[in-house]
């Protein structure tokens, strides 16, 4: 578990540095971090959204809505970078 936390911290730090260098707004950083947590939960649960939602303490419908929102937001910022 400690190894997983260390890996997540490294990923989050990399997102923060990338956002700072690209002068991206803080909401991008927060969305990217949230996405990392959701992706990690999905990977840990074998892409089972119900189990991942339970792990994150959310309802599966909320997790599904979050995934859609996160994907749209990340696409928006990636398009804006060009």
C-alpha positions as CSV (number, residue, x, y, z in Angstrom):
1,X,0.0,0.0,0.0
2,X,2.8,2.4,0.8
3,X,4.4,1.7,-2.6
4,X,1.1,2.6,-4.3
5,X,0.9,5.8,-2.3
6,X,4.4,6.8,-3.3
7,X,3.7,6.1,-7.0
8,X,0.5,8.2,-6.8
9,X,2.4,11.0,-5.1
10,X,5.0,10.9,-7.9
11,X,2.3,11.0,-10.6
12,X,0.5,13.9,-8.9
13,X,3.8,15.8,-8.5
14,X,4.5,15.3,-12.3
15,X,1.0,16.7,-13.1
16,X,1.6,19.7,-10.9
17,X,5.0,20.4,-12.6
18,X,3.6,20.0,-16.1
19,X,0.7,22.3,-15.4
20,X,3.0,24.9,-13.8
21,X,5.3,24.9,-16.8
22,X,2.5,25.1,-19.3
23,X,0.8,27.8,-17.2
24,X,-2.4,25.9,-16.9
25,X,-5.1,26.9,-14.5
26,X,-5.5,25.2,-11.1
27,X,-8.8,23.6,-12.0
28,X,-6.9,21.6,-14.7
29,X,-4.5,20.4,-12.0
30,X,-7.3,19.4,-9.7
31,X,-9.2,17.6,-12.5
32,X,-6.0,15.8,-13.6
33,X,-5.4,14.7,-10.0
34,X,-9.0,13.5,-9.6
35,X,-8.6,11.6,-12.8
36,X,-5.5,9.9,-11.5
37,X,-7.4,8.7,-8.4
38,X,-10.3,7.4,-10.5
39,X,-8.0,5.6,-12.9
40,X,-6.0,4.0,-10.1
41,X,-9.2,2.8,-8.4
42,X,-10.4,1.3,-11.7
43,X,-7.1,-0.4,-12.3
44,X,-7.1,-1.8,-8.8
45,X,-10.7,-3.1,-9.3
46,X,-10.1,-4.6,-12.8
47,X,-12.1,-1.8,-14.5
48,X,-15.2,-2.7,-12.5
49,X,-16.9,0.6,-12.0
50,X,-19.2,-0.6,-9.2
51,X,-16.2,-1.9,-7.2
52,X,-14.1,1.2,-8.0
53,X,-17.0,3.5,-6.9
54,X,-17.3,1.6,-3.6
55,X,-13.5,1.9,-3.1
56,X,-13.7,5.7,-3.7
57,X,-16.8,6.0,-1.4
58,X,-19.1,7.1,-4.3
59,X,-22.2,5.7,-6.0
60,X,-21.5,4.0,-9.3
61,X,-23.7,6.6,-11.2
62,X,-21.7,9.4,-9.6
63,X,-18.4,7.7,-10.7
64,X,-19.8,7.3,-14.2
65,X,-20.8,11.0,-14.4
66,X,-17.4,12.0,-13.0
67,X,-15.6,9.9,-15.7
68,X,-17.6,11.6,-18.5
69,X,-16.9,15.1,-17.0
70,X,-13.2,14.4,-16.5
71,X,-12.8,13.1,-20.0
72,X,-14.5,16.2,-21.5
73,X,-12.5,18.6,-19.3
74,X,-9.2,16.9,-20.1
75,X,-10.0,17.0,-23.9
76,X,-10.9,20.7,-23.6
77,X,-7.6,21.7,-22.0
78,X,-5.5,19.5,-24.4
79,X,-7.2,21.3,-27.3
80,X,-6.6,24.7,-25.7
81,X,-2.9,23.9,-25.4
82,X,-2.5,23.7,-29.2
